[in-house]
Amino acid sequence: MELAVTAQPFAHQRAAQSQRPRSRGRRLPMVFKLAYRNLFHDRLSFIVTIVGILFSVVLVAIQSGIYLGSANKIATIIDAAPADLWVVPLGTKSYDDPSFLSGRERYTALSAPGVEASEDMVVSFARWRKPLGGETTVLLIGTAGDSPKALPANIIEGSRGALEAPNTVAIDRSYFNDLGVSKLGENAELNGTAVKLVAITKRVRSFTTLPFVFTSIDEARRLSGANQEQASYQRVKLLPGANIETVRNEIQARLPDTEVLTQAEFRTRSQDYWLKQTGAGAALDAGKLLGLIVGIVIVAQTLYSSTKDHINEFATLRALGAGAGYIVKVILIQAVLSGLIGYVLGMSLALLAIHLAQDTKLTIIMTVPLAAQLFAITIGMCVFAAISAIIKVVRIDPAVVFSR
């Protein structure tokens, strides 16, 4: 099948244009018309192209969303219980790499000029025994009930106040199967002690496979075997107007066997450990790269084949006076149209997958800036893929039309 707009109509159009003032705007509709008809000329190739772009968009969107969701999950507890400064054991790699401070840090921090409050937080690994048998490891977290940032957040059943009773815990609904419970009031064992589920959270999940189990600060100390002065971290709040670096240096000088980090530093350190040092982030980046490669190859192959199939028609246009730039525009518009259609369909599918994953352990996040970046990447990918077809076009010799 020949190119939808043949040489004769093109010649008539050129003659008509010569009889009226030339204007760049009047030539654009024909460029778009050529690109549109070329794109839809071979329906099968068009479908293959769109499927390739769709696959690329979905893969890159999901992988990027998982990366962003993972970064947020790593910092879930740090974000839910923010502090101006964190006093952590020396060498702490991330929030969920806990060990105990010596026990004098709270009072030392409180005595530093510029400090308003310092709160204990206990984080410890623990053994959870399911009601029907079997054990699993959990991350036990304890905070003071009178703290304005008492954990857990986002409680959907029960209450935070119920955790002040002895032998009580809270877990997230998504961990019911892992922990062998299904409703409030059920019992289990934590480090050999019977505990009762009195609060349930929603979407408070860890990055690792270890479920969060929340309790009061006193219960956390008792269950983890710490003494009544020990904590894993100190959350330090400064007085209004206090200089954070001055206070940090003062606390660090008084506690040389600890590290004093800002909120942003502790958050970034935890994220960097899991996403960079463990290779988890590299795996997600590899998935995104794979999606881009697949999209580029499929779009490039389709545009090149389309250009090759219509090489005589393009040569005819050249012979009639159309410059190489004119035909390059046709190919670029084809690429952009393919990208637009593939992006809309791919993003719609990706958003559906993100919605379905909301209440699972897999956290996928899509933001407006990320969607905009993916749009730019998709269009850029399609334009880059058009290079092979463009190279073919600029090498066309108009004389080939007379040899047919």
HELIX and SHEET records of a PDB file:
HELIX    1   1 ALA A    7  SER A   18  1                                  12    
HELIX    2   2 ARG A   24  HIS A   41  1                                  18    
HELIX    3   3 ARG A   43  ILE A   74  1                                  32    
HELIX    4   4 THR A   76  ALA A   80  1                                   5    
HELIX    5   5 GLU A  105  LEU A  110  1                                   6    
HELIX    6   6 GLY A  161  GLU A  164  5                                   4    
HELIX    7   7 ARG A  173  TYR A  175  5                                   3    
HELIX    8   8 PHE A  176  LEU A  179  1                                   4    
HELIX    9   9 ILE A  217  SER A  224  1                                   8    
HELIX   10  10 ILE A  244  ARG A  254  1                                  11    
HELIX   11  11 GLN A  263  ASP A  272  1                                  10    
HELIX   12  12 TYR A  273  GLN A  277  3                                   5    
HELIX   13  13 ALA A  280  ASP A  309  1                                  30    
HELIX   14  14 ILE A  311  ALA A  319  1                                   9    
HELIX   15  15 ALA A  324  LEU A  356  1                                  33    
HELIX   16  16 VAL A  368  ALA A  385  1                                  18    
HELIX   17  17 ILE A  387  VAL A  394  1                                   8    
HELIX   18  18 PRO A  398  SER A  403  5                                   6    
SHEET    1   A 9 ILE A 155  GLY A 158  0                                        
SHEET    2   A 9 THR A 193  THR A 201 -1                                        
SHEET    3   A 9 THR A 168  ASP A 172  1                                        
SHEET    4   A 9 PHE A 212  SER A 216 -1                                        
SHEET    5   A 9 GLU A 135  THR A 143  1                                        
SHEET    6   A 9 VAL A 115  ARG A 129 -1                                        
SHEET    7   A 9 TYR A 233  LEU A 238 -1                                        
SHEET    8   A 9 LEU A  85  PRO A  89 -1                                        
SHEET    9   A 9 THR A 258  THR A 262 -1                                        
SHEET    1   B 7 ILE A 155  GLY A 158  0                                        
SHEET    2   B 7 THR A 193  THR A 201 -1                                        
SHEET    3   B 7 THR A 168  ASP A 172  1                                        
SHEET    4   B 7 PHE A 212  SER A 216 -1                                        
SHEET    5   B 7 GLU A 135  THR A 143  1                                        
SHEET    6   B 7 VAL A 115  ARG A 129 -1                                        
SHEET    7   B 7 ASN A 187  LEU A 190 -1                                        
END                                                                             
